[in-house]
Amino acid sequence: MRTLIHHLAAGLTIIGLAGVATAQKKEFTNWPAGAAPREIGKKIAQNMIPRWIPTRPGVHYAEDSTWYAALEFAKLTNDQALTDALVKRYDPWRTEEGQQKLISWQRHVDHNIFGIVPLELYIRTKDPQYLALGKKLADQQWENPTPEGLSAETRFWIDDMYMITILQVQAYRATGDRVYLDRAALEMAAYLDKLQKPNGLFYHGPEFPFFWGRGNGWAAGGMSELLSELPKNHPKRTRILEGYHKMMASLLKYQDADGVWHQLIDHPESYQESSSTAMFTFAMITGVKKGWLKDEAYAQAARKGWLGVNKFIDQDGLVDKVCVGTGQTNSLEFYLNRPTQKGNPHGQAPVLWCVLALLKK
């Protein structure tokens, strides 16, 4: 009987995986002219190389994310010239003097995330100098942890669900040391317990009752990155996957017919916003490909999301309708009236995330 049950379970798993593969083949191929992920990725990666040359301490976290994603894109597409250009871009940070002047060593979630760049460079080049700097920033994030074992940078802003997570996940990818995964998982579970609402979404902060699009996008992106690395038997995986499923189900309800989400997710009168759309699309593409989202509706939503965000990308790879940086304020009008900016790295980065997710097996 046990053998029969085992074979039945294995058969159902194969059927389930076949269904996921069919959905991917149907929804993640045959793109309209100009919307192919490889083509879009090339435009955005090339666009970033001459931009954001360092002139002051502290690289912006959205720039960090764009850079790290562009490096992975160059590797995926076997583009050595692009890889070389992205590696050369790091030249100002190669010296001890450059690192002291161009990295903000004030311990802060928005600054430490710079570590994802040297960690990705280490993964690509195996140069130990990159690893040393990336590990230093990742470990600094956990100096003097809270009594619960959380980072002292814990402030329960939903942005941190990506900012903290991605640095620790990158440190794990570079070293294989599970301590970094355990840190990220503990942090993510704490944020889910504290911030996720019954509808699956997140207020911008505990005292700011607005479902801001990009803030929720950081949460979706952080969960997707972490779940992609967490072993199935990890003690926090079930909790994080539950939070992810709850969020994805809610997002499905709020997506416009053209695939786009809004500046405030539950306010259809707010403007359509590109960075959140790309972030949610990335999370759904990842979930479909990893088999976490088995309902075909998610594959369809992911396709619509990719096509929807493409309408904001110009021929030079600049993403339009990106909400500018946004702090927390207890005012609906504040969120509704935030300006947008074309080419802002907050939008460039998540479009590259989508490209990577679509290109990976």
Secondary structure, DSSP 8 states (H G I E B T S, - for coil): -HHHHHHHHHHHHHHHHHHHHHHHHHHSS---TT--HHHHHHHHHHHHTTS----SS---HHHHHHHHHHHHHHHHTT-HHHHHHHHHTTGGGSSHHHHHHHS--S--HHHHGGGHHHHHHHHHH--HHHHHHHHHHHHHTTSS--TTS--TT----TTHHHHHHHHHHHHHHHH--HHHHHHHHHHHHHHHHHHB-TTS-B-SBTTB---BHHHHHHHHHHHHHHHHHS-TT-TTHHHHHHHHHHHHHHHHHH--TTS--BSBTT-TTS-B-HHHHHHHHHHHHHHHHHTS--SHHHHHHHHHHHHHHHTTB-TTS-B-SEE------S-HHHHHT--EETT-HHHHHHHHHHHHHHH--
